[in-house]
Amino acid sequence: MISTYIPYLDLQPHNNRFAQQDLKTFKEIHRTGRFIGGEWVNRFENTFASYCGVDHCIGTANGMDALTIILKAELALGKLPKNAKIVVPAHTYIATFLSVLHAGMQPIPVDVEELTITAQVLRQFHQNYDAIIAVDIYGRLVDDEVYAYAKEKSIPIYCDTAQSHGATSDTGVKSGNLARASAFSFYPTKNLGALGDAGAITTNDHDLAITCRKIANYGRESRFINNLVGVNSRLDPLQAGFLLNRLPQLDTDNQRRVAIASYYFKHLQNTKVSLHTLDFLKNNVVHVFPVYVDHRKGFVDHLDKEGIGTSVHYEVPPHQQKALQELNHLRFPVTEKLHRTEVSLPCHPLMTLEQLQKVVQAVNAY
Ligand SMILES: Cc1ncc(COP(=O)(O)O)c(C=O)c1O
């Protein structure tokens, strides 16, 4: 029974595909004796920038820092005021909110429509705000209309692309190239994951790119001159090397994730288990495949007994966390229901048809 258990995600076989290359990369970097910045980081930044179709990519230590640095850079450039009010979707991982707070700004949460913020949500939101952070939650790109709305209103828009590496919009634009700047996470479980923490900023704005690069490196102008209050958040060359090994596989892996999600849409049939509408699959690289049940524990226990691992994204929304007490009085019914009922099914590129059939059978038997 144990041997046939289908884990929610097992990173070992996933990474085993790159083991030989990774060892070679490790040896090469070890031999260079250069463990901060340098050729490998440059190579990853250039390769990822061209993959996303952007002019600039700046490696960072993780995804949350990437978003914080973008906002701090905008402040330094005078594009955002101190204490700026930043609209964020209530339905996201808390890192989106924290990055705004760490930049000395205020997160202004808005409820999502079905999953993400939409132009309709923004049109109906009448408070004042200075900027928007869109979040491609579960790998689903925020609709193009949101960017069009921000442009029409001349409101800067940034994107938290931590979950949408490689997703492509209706007009063929890649994740990372839709907003004024985007923040990627390469946390090991992400569609493009490193072997530790790693992140990156992408942008087409030259001044923003230069300022982000300085802020990520102590605010340094040059070796002994610091003109900005920066942080230490640099992409590790080893992680850059490991990411370079994985990037060529990303599109194939993403296609497989979409195929798995399509299979689920076709075969899952249980009135006690709700799915999103098929619109979910639009411009989506399916970082997470969510289903929704009223009695989460019972469903998770049932699947576990059937030999299927699951996850939850996420149990408690940011505005209800103790860490964000000033937001605890707010209510976001769509987000709260998503967080109360969501269960993530296994959806990773190495799943076999047999495993998929087993998941479908178990869900349908619930
Ligand atoms: C939506 C979202 N934003 C931001 C982050 C933060 O990324 P990291 O863990 O690399 O700091 C994550 C990942 O954990 C995420 O899922």
Ligand as a Chemical Component Dictionary entry (heavy atoms), coordinates in Angstrom:
data_LIG
# 
_chem_comp.id                   LIG 
_chem_comp.type                 NON-POLYMER 
_chem_comp.pdbx_formal_charge   0 
_chem_comp.three_letter_code    LIG 
# 
loop_
_chem_comp_atom.comp_id 
_chem_comp_atom.atom_id 
_chem_comp_atom.alt_atom_id 
_chem_comp_atom.type_symbol 
_chem_comp_atom.charge 
_chem_comp_atom.model_Cartn_x 
_chem_comp_atom.model_Cartn_y 
_chem_comp_atom.model_Cartn_z 
_chem_comp_atom.pdbx_ordinal 
LIG C1 C1 C 0 1.877  34.064 -4.271 1  
LIG C2 C2 C 0 3.240  34.061 -3.629 2  
LIG N1 N1 N 0 3.852  35.231 -3.415 3  
LIG C3 C3 C 0 5.079  35.292 -2.870 4  
LIG C4 C4 C 0 5.741  34.156 -2.486 5  
LIG C5 C5 C 0 7.051  34.299 -1.804 6  
LIG O1 O1 O 0 8.086  33.617 -2.418 7  
LIG P1 P1 P 0 9.338  33.130 -1.565 8  
LIG O2 O2 O 0 8.919  31.981 -0.724 9  
LIG O3 O3 O 0 10.343 32.765 -2.608 10 
LIG O4 O4 O 0 9.786  34.305 -0.757 11 
LIG C6 C6 C 0 5.145  32.903 -2.699 12 
LIG C7 C7 C 0 5.832  31.638 -2.388 13 
LIG O5 O5 O 0 5.966  31.139 -1.360 14 
LIG C8 C8 C 0 3.858  32.853 -3.280 15 
LIG O6 O6 O 0 3.239  31.690 -3.483 16 
# 
loop_
_chem_comp_bond.comp_id 
_chem_comp_bond.atom_id_1 
_chem_comp_bond.atom_id_2 
_chem_comp_bond.value_order 
_chem_comp_bond.pdbx_ordinal 
LIG C1 C2 SING 1  
LIG C2 N1 SING 2  
LIG C2 C8 DOUB 3  
LIG N1 C3 DOUB 4  
LIG C3 C4 SING 5  
LIG C4 C5 SING 6  
LIG C4 C6 DOUB 7  
LIG C5 O1 SING 8  
LIG O1 P1 SING 9  
LIG P1 O2 DOUB 10 
LIG P1 O3 SING 11 
LIG P1 O4 SING 12 
LIG C6 C7 SING 13 
LIG C6 C8 SING 14 
LIG C7 O5 DOUB 15 
LIG C8 O6 SING 16 
# 
